[in-house]
C-alpha cells in the first residue's frame, strides 16, 4: 500500500471521528433539554468522572495511551457542556 493510500485511509477515519463528535454534540443538545426540564445543572461531576474513567480504562484495554485519551475526552466533555450552555441560552456557540 502506498503512502498516499494510507493517508487517505487516515483522512477517512478523521472524517468519521468528526461525524461522531457532531453526533455527540447533537446528543448534548438533547441532554440540555432534559436537564432543563428536570432542573439539573449542566455540569455533572460524577458523570464527568464516570466518562473519563471509562475512556481511560477502554484506552488501556485497547493498548493506546490512556492519558492522551483522557485528555481528548476532557475536551469532548467541555465541548458538550458548552453546547448545553448554548442550548440553555448561556453559551458562546451560534
N, C-alpha and C positions, 0 to 999 in steps of 0.2 A: 504494500500500500504506500502511496506517495505521501509526502509531507502535506501537500495541498488537500489530499483526500482526508487525512486525519484532522487537519484544521477545519475542514468543512463539517466533519462529524462533531467536533467541539462546538462550532457555531450553532449547529442544530440543537445540541444539548443546552447551550446558553439560552437559546430562544425558548426551549421548553421550560427551563428554570424561570425565566421571566414570565411565561404564561402561568406557571404555578404561583409565583409571587402575586400576580394580578388576581388570581382566584382567591388567594389568601386575603387580599385586600377587600375583595367583594364580601367574603365571609365576615371580615371585621366590621363592615358596614351593617350586616345583619345582626352581629353581636351588639353593636352600639344601640340599635333599636330595642333589642331585648333588654339590655341593661337599663335603658331609659324607662321602659315600661315597668321594670322591677325596682327602679330607684337605686340601682347599684352604681358604684364609681367605675370609671373607666379602668383605672389601674387596679389590678388584682394580683397582689404579691404572691399568694400561694399558687395561683395558676401559672404565673410567670416562672416561678421556681420549678413547677412540675414540667413545663415545656422545656426549660433549659436542661433539667436533669435527664429528661427523656432523650433529647437531642444528643447530649453528651454520651449517654450510655449506648445509643444506637451507633454513634460515630466510633466508639471503642469497638463494638461488635463488628462494624464494617471496616475496621482497621484503617481509619483515617484520623487525622489529627483532631481529637475531641475538643481541645482548647480553641482551635480555629473555628470549628463547627459551632461551638457555644457562642463565640463572638458573632458569627453570622446570624444565629438565632436571636441574639440580643438586638441586632439591627432590625430583623424582621418583626420582633415584638414591638420595638419602638415605632416602626412604620405602622403597625396595626393600631397601636394606641393613638397615634397621630390621626389616622383615618377615622377612628372612633370619635376623637375630639372634633374632627371636621364634620362628621355626621351630626354631632351634638351642637354645632354652631360655634365651637370654641377653638377650632384648629386653624392651621395656616394653609391647608390644601384648598385648591379650587373646587 
